[in-house]
């Protein structure tokens, strides 16, 4: 099993419908990355930024299969250090979209992420950042 960080709030029910069954789910953040929402969302390197999300243990073959779907095939794993909400740190892989593949906007997706971020309890400033991406 490998640890993966989903800065884009992958939820377990959605993953299960796709044949991915995570364990050890926790919230956390990565420093040096910012959430960017275009037609799709990704984390981009950004000095001084912080991105929040979900970290979970996922079978490597399940993760690989998940990212072979055409809508997400351009995403590739990138190593990150996630600080969990309890203060401990874990090394993980975060699937990110290359900056040159980011296009358009997706107001509905940004708004759904803002609602989910509020429900999870991410900081208000982060939720506001997501909402600004939807306006």
C-alpha positions as CSV (number, residue, x, y, z in Angstrom):
1,X,0.0,0.0,0.0
2,X,1.1,3.5,-0.8
3,X,0.0,6.8,0.8
4,X,-1.6,9.3,-1.5
5,X,-2.6,12.9,-0.8
6,X,-5.7,14.1,-2.6
7,X,-5.6,17.9,-2.4
8,X,-8.8,17.9,-4.4
9,X,-10.9,16.3,-1.8
10,X,-11.5,12.9,-3.4
11,X,-14.3,11.3,-1.4
12,X,-14.3,7.7,-0.4
13,X,-17.7,7.0,-1.9
14,X,-16.7,8.3,-5.3
15,X,-13.4,6.3,-5.1
16,X,-15.3,3.1,-4.1
17,X,-17.6,3.5,-7.2
18,X,-14.4,3.5,-9.2
19,X,-13.0,0.4,-7.5
20,X,-10.6,2.2,-5.2
21,X,-10.9,1.4,-1.5
22,X,-8.7,3.7,0.7
23,X,-7.8,3.2,4.3
24,X,-6.2,5.4,7.0
25,X,-8.0,8.5,5.8
26,X,-7.0,11.8,7.5
27,X,-6.9,15.5,6.7
28,X,-3.7,17.5,6.2
29,X,-1.9,20.1,4.2
30,X,1.1,20.5,2.0
31,X,3.2,23.6,2.0
32,X,4.6,25.1,-1.2
33,X,1.6,24.2,-3.3
34,X,-1.6,26.2,-4.1
35,X,-4.9,24.9,-5.4
36,X,-5.7,26.0,-8.9
37,X,-9.1,25.5,-10.4
38,X,-9.5,25.6,-14.1
39,X,-11.7,23.3,-16.1
40,X,-10.1,20.8,-13.8
41,X,-8.3,21.3,-10.5
42,X,-4.7,20.6,-9.5
43,X,-2.0,21.7,-7.1
44,X,0.7,23.9,-8.4
45,X,4.1,24.7,-6.9
46,X,3.8,28.1,-5.2
47,X,6.3,29.5,-2.7
48,X,4.6,30.4,0.6
49,X,1.3,28.7,-0.3
50,X,-0.5,25.9,1.6
51,X,-3.0,23.4,0.1
52,X,-5.4,21.4,2.3
53,X,-6.8,18.0,1.4
54,X,-7.2,14.3,2.3
55,X,-4.5,11.8,2.7
56,X,-5.2,8.1,2.5
57,X,-3.6,4.8,1.9
58,X,-4.5,3.3,-1.5
59,X,-3.3,0.2,-3.3
60,X,-0.9,1.4,-6.0
61,X,-2.6,-0.6,-8.7
62,X,-6.0,0.9,-7.8
63,X,-4.5,4.5,-8.0
64,X,-2.8,3.7,-11.3
65,X,-6.1,2.4,-12.7
66,X,-8.0,5.5,-11.4
67,X,-5.6,7.8,-13.3
68,X,-5.8,5.9,-16.6
69,X,-9.4,7.3,-17.2
70,X,-9.3,9.7,-20.1
71,X,-10.5,12.7,-18.0
72,X,-7.6,12.4,-15.6
73,X,-4.9,10.7,-17.7
74,X,-2.8,13.9,-17.8
75,X,-2.3,13.9,-14.0
76,X,0.9,12.4,-12.7
77,X,2.1,11.5,-9.2
78,X,4.4,13.9,-7.5
79,X,6.0,13.3,-4.1
80,X,4.8,15.6,-1.3
81,X,5.2,15.8,2.5
82,X,1.8,16.1,4.2
83,X,1.5,17.5,7.7
84,X,-1.5,15.7,9.2
85,X,-4.0,17.6,11.4
86,X,-2.4,15.9,14.5
87,X,1.0,17.5,13.6
88,X,2.7,14.3,12.3
89,X,4.2,14.2,8.8
90,X,3.9,11.5,6.1
91,X,5.4,11.2,2.7
92,X,2.8,10.8,0.0
93,X,2.1,11.0,-3.8
94,X,-0.2,13.7,-5.0
95,X,-1.5,13.4,-8.6
96,X,-1.2,16.8,-10.2
97,X,-2.0,18.2,-13.6
98,X,1.0,19.9,-15.4
99,X,0.6,23.6,-15.6
100,X,0.6,23.6,-19.4
101,X,-2.6,21.4,-19.3
102,X,-4.6,23.8,-17.2
103,X,-7.4,25.6,-19.2
104,X,-10.7,27.2,-18.6
105,X,-12.8,27.6,-15.5
106,X,-15.3,25.4,-13.6
107,X,-17.5,27.5,-11.3
108,X,-19.7,24.6,-10.2
109,X,-16.7,22.5,-9.3
110,X,-15.1,25.3,-7.3
111,X,-18.3,25.9,-5.4
112,X,-18.7,22.2,-4.6
113,X,-15.1,22.2,-3.3
114,X,-15.8,25.2,-1.1
115,X,-18.8,23.5,0.4
116,X,-16.9,20.3,1.0
117,X,-13.9,22.2,2.5
118,X,-16.3,23.9,4.9
119,X,-17.8,20.6,5.9
120,X,-14.4,19.0,6.5
121,X,-13.4,22.0,8.6
122,X,-10.5,23.5,6.6
123,X,-9.6,27.1,7.5
124,X,-12.0,29.8,6.5
125,X,-9.2,31.6,4.5
126,X,-8.7,28.5,2.4
127,X,-12.5,28.1,1.8
128,X,-12.6,31.8,0.8
129,X,-9.7,31.2,-1.7
130,X,-11.7,28.4,-3.3
131,X,-14.8,30.5,-3.4
132,X,-12.9,33.3,-5.2
133,X,-11.9,30.8,-7.8
134,X,-15.7,30.2,-8.5
135,X,-16.6,33.9,-9.0
